[in-house]
Amino acid sequence: MTSTAADPLPSWREGPAKAAILGFLARVSQEGSPDVIPLADRIAVVDNDGTLWPEQPLPFQAAFAFDELQRKLLTEPELTEDPMVRAALVGDLATLMAGEHFEGLLRIVALTHAGMTNHAFREAVETWLASATHPRFGRPYDALTYRPMQELLAHLRACGFKTYIVSGGGADFMRVWVERVYGIPPEQVVGSTARTTFQMREGVPVLTKTLDFLFVNDRDGKPVAIHQFIGRRPVFCCGNSDGDQAMLQYTTIANPLPSLGLIVHHTDGEREYAYDAVSKSTGQLVKALEEAPERGWLVVDMQSDWLEVFGAS
Amino acid sequence: MTSTAADPLPSWREGPAKAAILGFLARVSQEGSPDVIPLADRIAVVDNDGTLWPEQPLPFQAAFAFDELQRKLLTEPELTEDPMVRAALVGDLATLMAGEHFEGLLRIVALTHAGMTNHAFREAVETWLASATHPRFGRPYDALTYRPMQELLAHLRACGFKTYIVSGGGADFMRVWVERVYGIPPEQVVGSTARTTFQMREGVPVLTKTLDFLFVNDRDGKPVAIHQFIGRRPVFCCGNSDGDQAMLQYTTIANPLPSLGLIVHHTDGEREYAYDAVSKSTGQLVKALEEAPERGWLVVDMQSDWLEVFGAS
């Protein structure tokens, strides 16, 4: 941690949550501290939807998928025969979100995220981000990251942490913009994945997106993917829902190194959204919240702990 | 690149191969060079077996698997009913290596790499490395890395490259020792993988190795895994066999950035092994060698280009 008079977390209100974060990071990163964590082990894993940006009224990648679907229907009207496409068109989220892994939603993701080259997919995401705006806030989606969490990411890095996104969102979707938006390189994104294919096409290497071996990076999948992609246990974990409970457990329970788990609690219906047990989108938070006191996970109250939610537009 | 009078590649004989490597790395990393590659894009991918250490008379991980199998037979003698186990016991490599992805060998890997916790597996690998020695060279396996390649890895990093291993070997196997042996952290290892399971067992998080969703990181799988794990195209690629051809293509063909592909050619039967078209182990090199001149891939002749092969014991 660089010693400086400046407050690294100016958008956080002074109080126990801010003090606990600053205290932990100082304790594990300052030379001479008895609890210092070796640099190589300073691995932080942070969920994205609902932790770094909103997931209401829909996860933003679902908004992308619905917009892409509309665009696709212009040339492939027969897609409306698919019941999940019809559900998407009428905004029937209940149908799309049914099932443990949101199978209906994934069907729409499938129609809009496979069968094209990775290059074409990147361009579709960039085009969408440059034009689409959030229905409530009226800003581009990538202008809606939480300022307090951006400050936390920057402070983690200043304390020598390697910051990873570990999200149920698609790795290919996030990797288009994470470096620009969060300062996190694509190789530090662990997301849902399916296997691309490689071929030489007219003498040029081409990667094509498929749905084979779809891996949904949620719940127990998160520690599994952390092991597969990172290969060691994190010591800092942020999430906001029961989908993050397993990686909070993996980070903090019986870890031989000091560790901190943190839950962003959506309590601010005025500035953002208030939900936990009941969400019409993703992000249900019940079990992880129940487990938090026993584990010492820090529950951040958005309404009282954050002075600002979004940065200036 | 740090400007220094010291030779960063002292184990390489002066000649075209050494000059080409040093010239490329200077050209893409020196401030003010018109061909400088942005730091974030300096991604190097390097095969392991036959590129950083030998793969004769067997890939070293296969030697580990055979030794583990012997140990396992003490308590599970019924395993000898498996024809692939019998092939392993009599050293019948032809049977084990048959099939595009060495299915027989993978069966043995399966018996010795699944059904235990990741922690127990790590301990087995560490115990083996601390006791087993190579049948010809009489040294521990991890004392047999190629000194010229160790120097190249260090020089790549001095030039701002992030060095990744991209190997057909198991990620879990390599991650036990790569940091100590190559200075490469576990999160920069892309290898063959299967999915672990996560569970809370007696209140403690446990990862257990399985064979589900086995992914063999070889041939076309290499660019596929590079995309899945790293998410961008490398600009430097080293391999030694046809299993590396696809990642050499992916790195060097139609890449908008300057790139270099390098093939370690095993020509030194006296100090190491001489093989290309005919190998009794892995490492056949025919098609990639044919394609090298057209693509400008640099073929390193171990016998003439390397002053030393292994470091001091």
Interface residues (C-beta under 8 A of the other chain):
Chain A: A40 I43 N118 K162 A171 D172 R175 E179 P185 P186 E187 V189 T193 R195 T196 T197 F198 Q199 M200 G203 V204 P205 L207 F213 F215 D220 P223 V224 H227 Q228 F229 I230 G231 R232 A246 Q249 Y250 I253 A254
Chain B: A40 I43 N118 K162 A171 D172 R175 E179 P185 P186 E187 V189 T193 R195 T196 T197 F198 Q199 M200 G203 V204 P205 L207 F213 F215 D220 P223 V224 H227 Q228 F229 I230 G231 R232 A246 Q249 Y250 I253 A254
